Amino acid sequence: MPAKSKNQQMAAGAALSAKRGERSARTLRGASRAMYENMTEAELEELARTKRKGKPLRVRASK
């Protein structure tokens, strides 16, 4: 599943770096913290690899 926005892609990248031990997990906040706790490294890598070109900065949640 590719990232839907730039912010989602960047949060996945931060969570992935924490999973790999390149960054402290204590520095994560919000969505990146939730991703770190609930997703596997493979899932995070798939989101983080998404190209940002042409993606919106943010996608509003549908009601």
C-alpha positions as a printed Julia matrix, in Angstrom:
63×3 Matrix{Float64}:
   0.0    0.0    0.0
   1.68   3.21  -1.1
   1.59   6.36   1.01
  -1.28   8.74   0.22
   0.5   11.94   1.26
   3.94  13.42   1.84
   3.36  13.57   5.58
   2.41   9.89   5.72
   5.52   8.95   3.76
   7.81  11.0    6.0
   6.22   9.56   9.18
   6.77   6.05   7.84
  10.41   6.88   7.16
  10.91   8.11  10.72
   9.23   4.99  12.16
  11.31   2.76   9.91
  14.57   4.35  11.03
  13.52   3.77  14.66
  12.66   0.12  13.91
  16.11  -0.36  12.42
  17.77   1.25  15.45
  19.11   4.24  13.52
  17.01   6.6   15.64
  15.66   6.49  19.17
  12.02   5.41  19.38
  11.52   7.9   22.22
  11.84  10.78  19.74
   8.81   9.65  17.73
   5.48  11.43  18.13
   1.98  11.15  16.72
   1.54   9.09  13.57
   5.14   7.95  13.41
   4.88   6.56  16.97
   1.69   4.68  16.08
   3.28   3.3   12.92
   6.35   2.2   14.87
   4.24   0.28  17.37
   1.69  -1.26  14.98
   3.45  -1.99  11.68
   6.14  -4.41  10.59
   9.42  -3.27   9.09
   8.3   -4.53   5.66
   5.07  -2.5    5.81
   6.95   0.62   6.89
   9.49   0.18   4.1
   6.7   -0.05   1.52
   5.17   3.22   2.76
   8.52   4.97   3.05
   9.59   4.01  -0.5
   6.61   5.81  -2.04
   7.69   8.67  -4.28
   6.61  12.06  -2.95
   6.38  13.76  -6.32
   2.75  14.61  -7.1
   1.48  13.68  -3.64
  -0.52  16.18  -1.58
   1.02  17.35   1.69
  -1.98  16.12   3.65
  -5.09  14.07   2.95
  -8.17  14.82   5.02
  -9.88  11.84   6.66
 -13.23  11.05   5.07
 -16.25  11.01   7.36
